[in-house]
Amino acid sequence: MQQILGAMRKAIVDYNMIQDGDGIAVGVSGGKDSLVLLSGLAQLRKFIGIDYRLVALTIDPCFHGRQTDYTAITGLCGRLGVPHVIRRSQLGDILLVERKEKSPCSLCARMCRGMLHDMAKEEGCNKIALGHHRDDAVETFLMNLVYEGRLGSFQPVSYLSRKDLTMIRPLCLATERDIAACARREGLPVLAKNCPVDGATVRQETKEWLQEMEKGKLPDLSKKIFGAMCRAHLSGW
């Protein structure tokens, strides 16, 4: 966890992510990234020298009409001293049954973000923290380049004027490998993925392509791409 906390602290300082008095809504899906993010932000409060409060927000898509059991995550939140708010939704039925979307990921993400924004405002928060990491940034850059013909990725910090919310990504300097190792060492209650299309997405294909390249003659490919993004100040990096 110390390595992750160091990466988070550097990101928070370098990108001026958090200030005294901030109310931060942490998007918690139950995956390793969001749980490490939540645990890290809760621990950083003790020594980073910034006074902020946290609330964990979870949106249950209720795939196949079944509610997800978040008991273990609520227990973790209790131990961290962070309130946990769960909102059940009908996203699963809307996307897969009513609309019969074959590639629902983009629409699902937009709908989840809209719900998360509303929940954050209801909880009196001015910022939303998401668990995107360095590898996510590189994958997004490659997808934008290959599929849309443009240079760009998501930003470490972005202001949503329509909602008067600031989106922050405190894990943006950490790698997925380090986050996964941290989740295992800390014994975090990572939930099994229950999305029906998990593993069959463009992002997954991009991730696997990068992994294949790095197994060959380009072991530092992701690191080099990220370095180029930062040197070019691409998308605020």
C-alpha positions in Angstrom: 0.0 0.0 0.0 2.9 2.4 0.7 3.9 2.4 -3.0 0.3 3.2 -4.0 0.0 5.9 -1.4 3.2 7.4 -2.8 1.8 7.4 -6.3 -1.5 8.9 -5.2 0.1 11.6 -3.1 2.3 12.6 -6.1 -0.7 12.8 -8.4 -2.7 14.8 -5.9 0.1 17.3 -5.4 1.3 17.5 -9.0 -2.2 18.0 -10.4 -3.6 20.0 -7.4 -6.5 17.5 -7.1 -7.7 18.1 -3.5 -8.1 21.2 -1.3 -9.2 21.8 2.3 -12.9 21.4 2.7 -13.5 19.2 -0.3 -16.3 16.7 -0.2 -15.2 13.8 -2.4 -17.5 11.2 -3.7 -15.6 8.0 -4.5 -17.1 5.9 -7.3 -16.9 2.3 -5.9 -17.9 -0.5 -8.2 -16.4 -3.3 -6.2 -13.5 -3.8 -8.5 -9.8 -3.7 -7.4 -9.2 -0.2 -8.7 -12.1 1.5 -6.9 -11.4 -0.3 -3.6 -7.7 0.5 -3.7 -8.7 4.1 -4.5 -11.1 4.3 -1.6 -8.6 2.7 0.9 -5.8 5.0 -0.3 -7.9 8.2 0.0 -9.1 7.2 3.5 -5.5 6.5 4.7 -4.1 9.6 3.1 -6.4 11.8 5.2 -4.2 10.9 8.2 -1.0 12.5 6.9 -1.4 14.4 3.7 -2.2 17.6 5.5 -5.4 18.3 3.6 -8.8 18.3 5.3 -11.4 16.5 3.2 -14.3 14.2 3.7 -15.2 11.1 1.7 -18.4 9.2 0.8 -18.4 6.0 -1.2 -21.0 5.8 -4.0 -22.1 2.5 -5.6 -24.4 2.1 -8.6 -25.8 -1.5 -8.9 -26.8 -2.2 -12.5 -28.7 -5.3 -11.3 -27.7 -7.4 -14.3 -30.2 -10.2 -15.0 -32.6 -8.5 -12.6 -30.5 -9.5 -9.6 -29.2 -7.1 -6.9 -25.5 -7.4 -6.1 -24.5 -8.1 -2.5 -22.2 -5.3 -1.4 -22.2 -6.3 2.3 -18.4 -6.8 2.4 -17.7 -3.4 0.8 -20.1 -1.7 3.2 -18.1 -3.4 6.0 -14.8 -2.1 4.5 -16.3 1.4 4.4 -17.3 1.1 8.0 -13.7 0.2 9.0 -12.4 3.1 7.0 -14.9 5.5 8.5 -16.5 6.3 5.2 -20.3 6.4 4.5 -21.5 4.0 1.8 -24.4 4.9 -0.4 -25.8 2.3 -2.8 -28.3 3.0 -5.5 -30.0 0.2 -7.3 -30.7 0.8 -11.0 -32.3 -0.9 -14.0 -29.3 -0.4 -16.3 -29.0 -4.1 -17.0 -32.6 -4.4 -18.2 -32.6 -1.1 -20.1 -29.4 -1.9 -22.0 -29.5 -5.6 -22.6 -33.2 -6.5 -22.5 -35.2 -3.4 -23.7 -32.6 -1.9 -26.1 -30.7 -5.2 -26.8 -27.4 -3.3 -27.1 -24.7 -5.5 -28.6 -22.0 -3.1 -27.5 -23.4 -1.4 -24.4 -20.2 -0.3 -22.7 -20.1 3.3 -23.9 -23.8 4.0 -23.2 -23.6 2.2 -19.9 -20.6 4.3 -18.8 -22.4 7.5 -19.8 -25.6 6.5 -17.9 -23.6 5.5 -14.8 -21.6 8.8 -14.8 -24.9 10.7 -15.0 -26.2 8.8 -12.0 -23.0 9.2 -10.1 -23.0 13.0 -10.7 -26.5 13.3 -9.3 -25.6 11.2 -6.3 -22.5 13.2 -5.6 -24.5 16.5 -5.6 -27.1 14.9 -3.3 -24.3 14.1 -0.8 -23.1 17.6 -0.9 -19.8 16.8 -2.7 -17.9 19.0 -5.0 -15.6 16.4 -6.4 -15.8 12.8 -7.8 -12.8 10.4 -7.5 -12.6 7.6 -10.1 -10.2 4.7 -10.1 -8.6 5.1 -13.5 -4.9 4.3 -13.6 -1.9 4.9 -15.9 -2.7 1.8 -18.0 -6.3 3.1 -18.5 -4.9 6.4 -19.8 -2.6 4.7 -22.3 -5.4 2.4 -23.5 -7.7 5.3 -24.0 -5.1 7.2 -26.0 -4.6 4.2 -28.3 -8.4 3.7 -28.8 -8.9 7.3 -29.6 -6.0 7.2 -32.1 -6.9 3.9 -33.8 -10.7 4.1 -33.8 -11.4 7.9 -33.9 -8.2 9.2 -35.6 -7.5 11.8 -32.8 -4.9 12.4 -30.2 -6.2 12.5 -26.6 -7.1 10.6 -23.5 -9.1 11.4 -20.3 -7.7 14.1 -18.0 -6.2 13.7 -14.5 -8.5 16.5 -13.4 -11.5 17.8 -15.3 -14.3 20.3 -14.4 -17.9 19.4 -15.3 -19.5 22.9 -15.7 -23.0 21.5 -16.2 -22.9 19.8 -12.8 -20.4 22.1 -11.1 -18.3 19.1 -10.2 -14.6 18.3 -10.6 -13.5 14.8 -11.6 -10.2 13.6 -10.2 -8.2 10.5 -10.8 -5.8 10.0 -7.9 -4.6 6.6 -9.2 -3.5 8.1 -12.5 0.2 7.5 -11.9 -0.1 4.0 -10.6 0.0 0.9 -12.8 -2.7 -1.8 -12.9 -0.2 -4.4 -11.8 0.7 -2.5 -8.7 -3.0 -1.9 -7.9 -3.8 -5.5 -8.3 -0.9 -6.5 -6.0 -2.0 -4.0 -3.4 -5.6 -5.3 -3.4 -4.3 -8.8 -2.8 -1.9 -7.8 0.0 -4.5 -5.7 1.7 -7.1 -8.4 1.4 -9.7 -6.1 -0.1 -13.1 -7.6 -0.8 -13.0 -7.4 -4.6 -16.2 -8.5 -6.2 -16.3 -10.9 -9.1 -17.3 -9.2 -12.4 -20.9 -9.9 -13.3 -21.1 -7.8 -16.5 -22.4 -10.0 -19.3 -20.1 -8.4 -21.9 -17.0 -8.4 -19.7 -13.9 -9.5 -21.7 -15.5 -8.8 -25.1 -14.8 -5.1 -25.4 -12.6 -2.8 -27.5 -10.8 -1.8 -24.3 -10.1 -5.5 -23.5 -8.7 -6.0 -27.0 -6.5 -3.0 -26.6 -5.2 -4.2 -23.2 -4.4 -7.6 -24.7 -2.6 -6.1 -27.6 -0.5 -4.0 -25.3 0.3 -7.0 -23.2 1.3 -9.0 -26.3 3.6 -6.2 -27.5 5.3 -5.9 -24.0 5.9 -9.7 -23.9 7.9 -9.3 -27.2 10.4 -6.7 -28.1 8.7 -3.7 -26.5 8.6 -4.4 -22.7 8.3 -0.7 -21.8 5.7 0.2 -24.4 3.0 1.5 -22.0 5.5 3.5 -20.0 7.0 5.1 -23.2 3.5 6.0 -24.5 2.6 7.5 -21.2 5.9 9.4 -21.1 5.2 10.8 -24.5 1.7 11.9 -23.4 3.2 13.8 -20.5 6.0 15.4 -22.5 3.4 16.6 -25.0 1.1 17.8 -22.3 -1.7 15.8 -24.0 -5.1 16.1 -22.3 -3.6 17.9 -19.3 -1.0 15.3 -18.5 
